[in-house]
Amino acid sequence: LVPVKEEKKTTKSELKIDSIYTIIDKVYYDNGFIKSRNGFEKQKIRLELKGVYINNDKLYFLIGLRNRSNITYNIQSYLFSVVNKQSKKNVSEQVINLDPIESKNKLETINVNEEDRIVFVFDKFTIDDKKMFKIEIFEDQGERSLEFNITSDIITSAKLIQ
């Protein structure tokens, strides 16, 4: 008797999980399409937004980090929030923190003269023109914290990736 090999049926939820990882890899290896006014640099540490992508109601943010300093950059934490744009009026700021549902290559360290990228995945969202999506990266035992604001038009013009 030859044993019969059972085929495993893939459920919809497993297929959905597999497709997230396929898309996240495509985003990770993409060169990005945002070229101008897309970064923030502090003491030779640079944070860049390389692209915003959409697939199946998931937003993918491709972030580049570069360390041109002579000191290793150790990352303590990442913070993502929706904030009001600054106005001349003294208005209390409303902050809504968002947590990514997935990430690829979530860095803990950027060595001297190295560059790397990260992909953060969020459930789809849009923001008002009066608000911004803020990405903050805090240095462990240091003050070279990075922050970058993404406007609503960048999010609403996310590139479809399949």
N, CA, C and O of each residue as an XYZ file, in Angstrom:
648
protein
N       0.830     -1.187      0.000
C       0.000      0.000      0.000
C       0.873      1.248      0.000
O       1.843      1.342      0.752
N       0.523      2.189     -0.840
C       1.229      3.468     -0.907
C       0.406      4.486     -0.121
O      -0.784      4.658     -0.388
N       1.038      5.168      0.857
C       0.277      6.138      1.629
C      -0.200      7.289      0.736
O       0.536      7.796     -0.111
N      -1.431      7.672      0.956
C      -2.012      8.781      0.200
C      -1.683     10.076      0.927
O      -1.943     10.235      2.120
N      -1.106     10.987      0.169
C      -0.738     12.273      0.756
C      -1.952     13.196      0.715
O      -2.517     13.469     -0.344
N      -2.333     13.664      1.893
C      -3.486     14.565      1.954
C      -3.076     15.964      1.547
O      -2.035     16.466      1.971
N      -3.895     16.587      0.727
C      -3.651     17.979      0.373
C      -4.294     18.863      1.422
O      -5.448     18.671      1.807
N      -3.535     19.816      1.865
C      -4.059     20.749      2.860
C      -4.804     21.862      2.144
O      -4.264     22.500      1.240
N      -6.028     22.087      2.545
C      -6.809     23.169      1.959
C      -6.438     24.477      2.652
O      -6.323     24.540      3.876
N      -6.257     25.502      1.857
C      -5.906     26.813      2.406
C      -7.184     27.583      2.684
O      -8.031     27.746      1.806
N      -7.311     28.052      3.910
C      -8.498     28.825      4.259
C      -8.348     30.255      3.778
O      -7.245     30.697      3.454
N      -9.457     30.979      3.732
C      -9.425     32.376      3.297
C      -8.533     33.219      4.198
O      -7.800     34.080      3.711
N      -8.586     32.981      5.503
C      -7.765     33.783      6.417
C      -6.283     33.493      6.205
O      -5.462     34.406      6.291
N      -5.927     32.243      5.931
C      -4.522     31.915      5.651
C      -4.076     32.557      4.341
O      -2.955     33.054      4.232
N      -4.957     32.543      3.356
C      -4.644     33.162      2.072
C      -4.435     34.661      2.246
O      -3.535     35.240      1.638
N      -5.261     35.285      3.073
C      -5.139     36.715      3.343
C      -3.793     37.011      4.001
O      -3.132     37.987      3.645
N      -3.387     36.184      4.949
C      -2.102     36.377      5.630
C      -0.966     36.201      4.630
O      -0.029     36.999      4.616
N      -1.034     35.167      3.792
C       0.000     34.952      2.786
C       0.099     36.138      1.840
O       1.203     36.546      1.477
N      -1.038     36.697      1.433
C      -1.015     37.808      0.482
C      -0.416     39.061      1.113
O       0.237     39.842      0.421
N      -0.627     39.271      2.420
C      -0.009     40.419      3.088
C       1.506     40.294      2.995
O       2.187     41.277      2.703
N       2.050     39.093      3.242
C       3.496     38.915      3.197
C       4.040     39.039      1.776
O       5.155     39.526      1.588
N       3.284     38.612      0.786
C       3.716     38.769     -0.595
C       3.770     40.247     -0.952
O       4.750     40.702     -1.542
N       2.746     40.994     -0.607
C       2.698     42.426     -0.912
C       3.766     43.175     -0.123
O       4.430     44.054     -0.672
N       3.941     42.846      1.143
C       4.931     43.549      1.963
C       6.337     43.348      1.371
O       7.155     44.266      1.416
N       6.622     42.174      0.826
C       7.911     41.937      0.176
C       8.046     42.775     -1.092
O       9.110     43.335     -1.355
N       6.977     42.865     -1.876
C       7.008     43.690     -3.085
C       7.290     45.147     -2.741
O       8.086     45.807     -3.408
N       6.634     45.644     -1.696
C       6.857     47.027     -1.270
C       8.297     47.190     -0.786
O       8.967     48.159     -1.144
N       8.769     46.256      0.018
C      10.117     46.335      0.591
C      11.181     46.442     -0.499
O      12.137     47.204     -0.354
N      11.027     45.695     -1.580
C      12.040     45.673     -2.635
C      11.781     46.705     -3.732
O      12.549     46.790     -4.690
N      10.713     47.486     -3.605
C      10.437     48.554     -4.560
C      11.411     49.708     -4.303
O      11.854     49.910     -3.172
N      11.737     50.455     -5.342
C      12.666     51.584     -5.185
C      11.999     52.812     -4.587
O      12.677     53.763     -4.199
N      10.681     52.796     -4.511
C       9.966     53.967     -4.020
C       9.716     54.928     -5.161
O      10.386     54.873     -6.192
N       8.756     55.802     -4.973
C       8.404     56.731     -6.045
C       8.331     58.177     -5.566
O       8.169     59.082     -6.384
N       8.447     58.414     -4.267
C       8.413     59.781     -3.749
C       9.852     60.286     -3.737
O      10.703     59.724     -3.047
N      10.124     61.336     -4.492
C      11.509     61.774     -4.674
C      11.809     63.149     -4.071
O      12.956     63.413     -3.708
N      10.827     64.016     -3.958
C      11.145     65.367     -3.485
C      10.492     65.652     -2.138
O       9.389     65.188     -1.852
N      11.191     66.419     -1.327
C      10.712     66.832      0.001
C      10.160     65.648      0.797
O       9.066     65.712      1.356
N      10.929     64.588      0.833
C      10.419     63.367      1.450
C      11.200     62.923      2.675
O      11.074     61.776      3.103
N      12.009     63.818      3.249
C      12.817     63.337      4.359
C      13.096     64.369      5.425
O      12.784     65.552      5.288
N      13.696     63.874      6.494
C      14.106     64.693      7.626
C      15.451     64.175      8.101
O      15.637     62.967      8.249
N      16.396     65.089      8.342
C      17.715     64.676      8.800
C      18.075     65.425     10.068
O      17.835     66.626     10.191
N      18.656     64.695     11.005
C      19.123     65.289     12.253
C      20.454     64.645     12.609
O      20.541     63.429     12.779
N      21.477     65.460     12.718
C      22.816     65.006     13.103
C      23.264     63.783     12.303
O      23.730     62.787     12.856
N      23.107     63.892     10.987
C      23.552     62.876     10.019
C      22.770     61.563     10.068
O      23.232     60.545      9.552
N      21.595     61.583     10.682
C      20.673     60.447     10.633
C      19.488     60.903      9.779
O      18.863     61.918     10.087
N      19.174     60.171      8.718
C      18.128     60.596      7.796
C      16.983     59.589      7.766
O      17.192     58.379      7.675
N      15.762     60.126      7.845
C      14.525     59.362      7.713
C      13.872     59.822      6.413
O      13.674     61.020      6.210
N      13.538     58.882      5.536
C      12.911     59.216      4.256
C      11.653     58.399      4.034
O      11.601     57.210      4.348
N      10.651     59.050      3.491
C       9.465     58.345      3.023
C       9.696     58.046      1.552
O       9.783     58.962      0.734
N       9.797     56.770      1.217
C      10.081     56.372     -0.158
C       8.810     56.084     -0.953
O       8.799     56.194     -2.179
N       7.733     55.712     -0.243
C       6.496     55.438     -0.952
C       5.369     55.054     -0.016
O       5.590     54.554      1.087
N       4.149     55.303     -0.486
C       2.936     54.876      0.210
C       2.146     54.049     -0.794
O       1.881     54.499     -1.909
N       1.775     52.845     -0.395
C       1.124     51.897     -1.290
C      -0.188     51.427     -0.669
O      -0.375     51.493      0.546
N      -1.091     50.954     -1.522
C      -2.385     50.441     -1.050
C      -2.659     49.107     -1.726
O      -2.378     48.928     -2.911
N      -3.212     48.172     -0.958
C      -3.659     46.891     -1.485
C      -4.630     46.289     -0.478
O      -4.313     46.197      0.708
N      -5.812     45.877     -0.939
C      -6.820     45.228     -0.088
C      -7.071     45.973      1.222
O      -7.057     45.370      2.295
N      -7.297     47.267      1.133
C      -7.598     48.100      2.303
C      -6.485     48.102      3.340
O      -6.742     48.272      4.532
N      -5.250     47.915      2.890
C      -4.075     48.017      3.752
C      -3.159     49.083      3.152
O      -2.916     49.098      1.946
N      -2.653     49.974      4.008
C      -1.686     50.981      3.586
C      -0.290     50.519      3.965
O      -0.057     50.082      5.092
N       0.627     50.615      3.032
C       2.019     50.205      3.233
C       2.900     51.443      3.125
O       2.868     52.137      2.109
N       3.680     51.727      4.153
C       4.589     52.869      4.159
C       6.018     52.341      4.058
O       6.479     51.611      4.935
N       6.716     52.715      2.984
C       8.103     52.325      2.778
C       8.994     53.450      3.292
O       8.983     54.561      2.762
N       9.762     53.145      4.329
C      10.605     54.126      5.018
C      12.068     53.752      4.823
O      12.435     52.582      4.926
N      12.893     54.740      4.542
C      14.336     54.524      4.460
C      15.029     55.220      5.626
O      14.643     56.325      6.009
N      16.035     54.587      6.182
C      16.841     55.174      7.254
C      18.312     55.081      6.863
O      18.777     54.050      6.379
N      19.041     56.188      7.085
C      20.462     56.221      6.738
C      21.251     56.862      7.867
O      20.841     57.885      8.416
N      22.374     56.264      8.209
C      23.259     56.782      9.259
C      24.579     57.197      8.611
O      25.390     56.344      8.251
N      24.795     58.505      8.463
C      26.056     59.006      7.926
C      26.973     59.515      9.042
O      28.003     60.133      8.770
N      26.599     59.258     10.277
C      27.419     59.698     11.409
C      28.434     58.619     11.762
O      28.431     57.538     11.173
N      29.293     58.914     12.716
C      30.287     57.945     13.177
C      29.842     57.222     14.443
O      30.634     56.540     15.093
N      28.565     57.380     14.784
C      28.012     56.769     15.995
C      26.820     55.907     15.600
O      25.929     56.363     14.884
N      26.806     54.679     16.062
C      25.687     53.775     15.781
C      24.393     54.382     16.310
O      24.366     54.985     17.383
N      23.311     54.211     15.531
C      22.000     54.731     15.921
C      21.154     53.563     16.417
O      20.731     52.719     15.627
N      20.909     53.514     17.727
C      20.081     52.463     18.320
C      18.665     52.992     18.505
O      18.460     54.048     19.104
N      17.708     52.262     17.995
C      16.313     52.708     18.023
C      15.630     52.195     19.278
O      15.619     50.996     19.558
N      15.063     53.126     20.023
C      14.309     52.772     21.233
C      12.877     52.419     20.869
O      12.356     51.396     21.314
N      12.224     53.276     20.048
C      10.823     53.023     19.709
C      10.394     53.808     18.475
O      11.049     54.757     18.044
N       9.267     53.370     17.930
C       8.616     54.021     16.807
C       7.252     54.499     17.302
O       6.601     53.816     18.094
N       6.825     55.666     16.838
C       5.508     56.182     17.206
C       4.829     56.702     15.952
O       5.428     57.441     15.171
N       3.572     56.312     15.763
C       2.785     56.738     14.611
C       1.528     57.411     15.137
O       0.838     56.857     15.993
N       1.225     58.603     14.631
C       0.056     59.320     15.136
C      -0.518     60.237     14.066
O       0.154     60.599     13.101
N      -1.773     60.599     14.263
C      -2.437     61.600     13.436
C      -2.551     62.846     14.298
O      -3.104     62.805     15.397
N      -2.020     63.957     13.789
C      -1.985     65.203     14.551
C      -2.556     66.340     13.714
O      -2.608     66.259     12.486
N      -2.984     67.399     14.393
C      -3.435     68.602     13.703
C      -2.234     69.316     13.105
O      -1.140     69.285     13.669
N      -2.443     69.968     11.949
C      -1.384     70.814     11.408
C      -1.217     72.002     12.333
O      -2.171     72.428     12.984
N      -0.016     72.535     12.394
C       0.239     73.698     13.241
C      -0.516     74.901     12.694
O      -0.520     75.151     11.489
N      -1.147     75.634     13.583
C      -1.815     76.868     13.175
C      -1.309     78.000     14.047
O      -0.714     77.773     15.101
N      -1.548     79.213     13.601
C      -1.090     80.370     14.361
C      -1.922     80.570     15.621
O      -1.468     81.168     16.598
N      -3.129     80.066     15.578
C      -3.977     80.161     16.762
C      -3.519     79.145     17.793
O      -3.006     78.082     17.442
N      -3.702     79.465     19.037
C      -3.303     78.553     20.108
C      -4.439     77.553     20.341
O      -5.304     77.752     21.194
N      -4.407     76.481     19.562
C      -5.462     75.474     19.629
C      -4.876     74.220     20.269
O      -3.744     73.833     19.979
N      -5.655     73.596     21.139
C      -5.157     72.365     21.750
C      -5.057     71.292     20.674
O      -5.947     71.157     19.834
N      -3.980     70.540     20.706
C      -3.711     69.551     19.682
C      -4.316     68.204     20.045
O      -4.135     67.705     21.156
N      -5.029     67.630     19.102
C      -5.581     66.294     19.284
C      -4.623     65.306     18.629
O      -4.255     65.472     17.466
N      -4.224     64.292     19.364
C      -3.292     63.287     18.865
C      -3.971     61.922     18.933
O      -4.500     61.529     19.973
N      -3.950     61.205     17.808
C      -4.501     59.856     17.757
C      -3.356     58.926     17.381
O      -2.819     59.020     16.277
N      -2.978     58.029     18.287
C      -1.899     57.085     18.013
C      -2.428     55.911     17.198
O      -3.528     55.413     17.441
N      -1.627     55.479     16.230
C      -1.968     54.331     15.397
C      -0.891     53.270     15.560
O       0.290     53.586     15.702
N      -1.305     52.019     15.539
C      -0.354     50.921     15.627
C      -0.352     50.157     14.311
O      -1.414     49.831     13.782
N       0.840     49.867     13.775
C       0.884     49.066     12.546
C       0.399     47.646     12.825
O       0.602     47.114     13.917
N      -0.244     47.038     11.825
C      -0.696     45.657     11.982
C       0.408     44.675     11.611
O       0.355     43.497     11.965
N       1.411     45.180     10.891
C       2.520     44.326     10.471
C       3.695     45.225     10.088
O       3.522     46.408      9.797
N       4.880     44.645     10.095
C       6.059     45.379      9.624
C       7.053     44.390      9.041
O       7.009     43.195      9.334
N       7.941     44.903      8.219
C       9.027     44.082      7.682
C      10.325     44.822      7.947
O      10.462     46.001      7.618
N      11.270     44.122      8.543
C      12.604     44.649      8.822
C      12.567     45.801      9.830
O      13.242     46.813      9.644
N      11.788     45.645     10.881
C      11.706     46.685     11.915
C      13.065     46.776     12.603
O      13.421     45.933     13.426
N      13.802     47.801     12.252
C      15.189     47.945     12.682
C      15.313     48.297     14.154
O      14.486     49.020     14.710
N      16.363     47.772     14.772
C      16.718     48.144     16.137
C      17.998     48.958     16.153
O      18.242     49.720     17.090
N      18.826     48.800     15.112
C      20.116     49.481     15.029
C      20.421     49.832     13.583
O      20.146     49.055     12.669
N      20.994     51.016     13.388
C      21.543     51.382     12.090
C      23.015     51.680     12.331
O      23.366     52.660     12.988
N      23.858     50.832     11.797
C      25.292     50.972     12.007
C      25.851     52.172     11.247
O      25.187     52.736     10.377
N      27.067     52.547     11.585
C      27.755     53.674     10.960
C      27.825     53.459      9.449
O      28.170     52.375      8.978
N      27.490     54.512      8.700
C      27.525     54.505      7.227
C      26.678     53.403      6.600
O      27.044     52.858      5.559
N      25.556     53.071      7.221
C      24.652     52.081      6.647
C      23.312     52.725      6.314
O      22.935     53.764      6.857
N      22.613     52.068      5.404
C      21.287     52.502      4.987
C      20.406     51.264      4.915
O      20.848     50.208      4.463
N      19.162     51.393      5.360
C      18.243     50.258      5.309
C      16.829     50.782      5.153
O      16.600     51.992      5.168
N      15.892     49.876      5.005
C      14.488     50.265      4.818
C      13.583     49.404      5.674
O      13.940     48.303      6.094
N      12.391     49.945      5.920
C      11.375     49.276      6.729
C      10.043     49.471      6.019
O       9.827     50.491      5.364
N       9.153     48.496      6.149
C       7.779     48.648      5.676
C       6.860     48.501      6.872
O       6.953     47.529      7.622
N       5.968     49.471      7.050
C       4.938     49.395      8.076
C       3.593     49.297      7.381
O       3.324     50.021      6.423
N       2.742     48.389      7.874
C       1.430     48.149      7.287
C       0.362     48.580      8.284
O       0.411     48.224      9.461
N      -0.606     49.357      7.791
C      -1.725     49.823      8.608
C      -3.025     49.470      7.903
O      -3.076     49.385      6.676
N      -4.085     49.265      8.699
C      -5.405     49.211      8.091
C      -5.638     50.560      7.439
O      -5.204     51.587      7.961
N      -6.320     50.566      6.302
C      -6.472     51.816      5.551
C      -7.085     52.913      6.421
O      -7.930     52.660      7.280
N      -6.633     54.124      6.171
C      -7.188     55.299      6.831
C      -6.955     56.496      5.933
O      -6.062     56.488      5.085
N      -7.751     57.510      6.121
C      -7.527     58.786      5.454
C      -7.572     59.862      6.524
O      -8.109     59.652      7.612
N      -7.008     61.003      6.207
C      -7.024     62.107      7.158
C      -7.482     63.375      6.459
O      -7.369     63.512      5.241
N      -7.990     64.282      7.242
C      -8.448     65.582      6.773
C      -7.255     66.426      6.329
O      -6.129     66.185      6.764
N      -7.494     67.407      5.471
C      -6.426     68.309      5.022
C      -5.803     69.091      6.168
O      -4.685     69.590      6.044
N      -6.517     69.202      7.280
C      -6.015     69.960      8.428
C      -5.175     69.096      9.375
O      -4.732     69.559     10.426
N      -4.963     67.835      8.984
C      -4.205     66.918      9.842
C      -3.050     66.301      9.073
O      -2.982     66.378      7.846
N      -2.139     65.683      9.827
C      -0.986     65.009      9.237
C      -0.766     63.670      9.940
O      -1.124     63.495     11.105
N      -0.175     62.740      9.211
C       0.247     61.472      9.779
C       1.710     61.642     10.155
O       2.541     61.936      9.297
N       2.029     61.462     11.424
C       3.382     61.715     11.928
C       4.077     60.402     12.269
O       3.523     59.548     12.962
N       5.309     60.259     11.763
C       6.159     59.124     12.093
C       7.293     59.658     12.957
O       7.970     60.613     12.578
N       7.500     59.043     14.115
C       8.584     59.450     15.003
C       9.426     58.232     15.355
O       8.905     57.146     15.608
N      10.741     58.437     15.365
C      11.675     57.382     15.750
C      12.555     57.959     16.848
O      13.177     59.008     16.677
N      12.600     57.258     17.981
C      13.346     57.739     19.147
C      14.613     56.927     19.330
O      14.603     55.698     19.255
N      15.712     57.645     19.574
C      16.990     56.989     19.794
C      17.098     56.509     21.233
O      16.692     57.202     22.166
N      17.649     55.318     21.397
C      17.904     54.762     22.728
C      19.154     55.434     23.289
O      20.207     55.410     22.652
N      19.051     56.023     24.455
C      20.143     56.719     25.128
C      20.770     57.793     24.244
O      21.992     57.903     24.140
N      19.908     58.579     23.613
C      20.383     59.667     22.764
C      19.257     60.619     22.449
O      18.098     60.367     22.778
N      19.604     61.699     21.816
C      18.602     62.719     21.514
C      18.456     62.987     20.026
O      17.955     64.040     19.632
N      18.886     62.053     19.202
C      18.726     62.218     17.757
C      17.391     61.618     17.316
O      17.350     60.732     16.462
N      16.322     62.102     17.896
C      14.993     61.615     17.529
C      14.599     62.205     16.184
O      14.896     63.361     15.885
N      13.926     61.391     15.378
C      13.518     61.800     14.039
C      12.008     61.889     13.970
O      11.300     61.103     14.600
N      11.518     62.849     13.202
C      10.072     62.905     12.967
C       9.818     63.374     11.556
O      10.550     64.199     11.010
N       8.764     62.831     10.977
C       8.400     63.177      9.607
C       6.887     63.221      9.507
O       6.200     62.302      9.954
N       6.366     64.296      8.915
C       4.921     64.471      8.764
C       4.510     64.163      7.333
O       5.126     64.638      6.379
N       3.468     63.367      7.198
C       2.940     62.993      5.894
C       1.575     63.647      5.738
O       0.689     63.463      6.572
N       1.415     64.401      4.677
C       0.164     65.128      4.455
C      -0.907     64.210      3.862
O      -0.614     63.128      3.354
N      -2.138     64.670      3.943
C      -3.275     63.870      3.481
C      -3.190     63.558      1.990
O      -3.606     62.478      1.569
N      -2.661     64.479      1.179
C      -2.601     64.242     -0.269
C      -1.643     63.104     -0.627
O      -1.857     62.413     -1.622
N      -0.598     62.902      0.165
C       0.318     61.785     -0.088
C      -0.385     60.457      0.207
O      -0.224     59.483     -0.528
N      -1.160     60.431      1.283
C      -1.875     59.197      1.645
C      -2.955     58.880      0.614
O      -3.093     57.733      0.189
N      -3.720     59.895      0.214
C      -4.816     59.631     -0.746
C      -4.301     59.328     -2.144
O      -5.054     58.814     -2.972
N      -3.040     59.633     -2.430
C      -2.482     59.278     -3.733
C      -1.579     58.057     -3.631
O      -0.634     57.911     -4.406
N      -1.869     57.177     -2.671
C      -1.090     55.937     -2.508
C      -1.118     55.139     -3.810
O      -2.126     55.091     -4.514
N       0.007     54.524     -4.103
C       0.164     53.741     -5.325
C      -0.417     52.338     -5.108
O      -0.119     51.679     -4.112
N      -1.248     51.898     -6.053
C      -1.810     50.545     -5.991
C      -0.714     49.543     -6.313
O      -0.040     49.659     -7.336
N      -0.539     48.565     -5.445
C       0.462     47.516     -5.683
C      -0.230     46.162     -5.582
O      -1.055     45.929     -4.700
N       0.129     45.277     -6.510
C      -0.517     43.960     -6.535
C       0.485     42.847     -6.601
O       0.106     41.676     -6.629
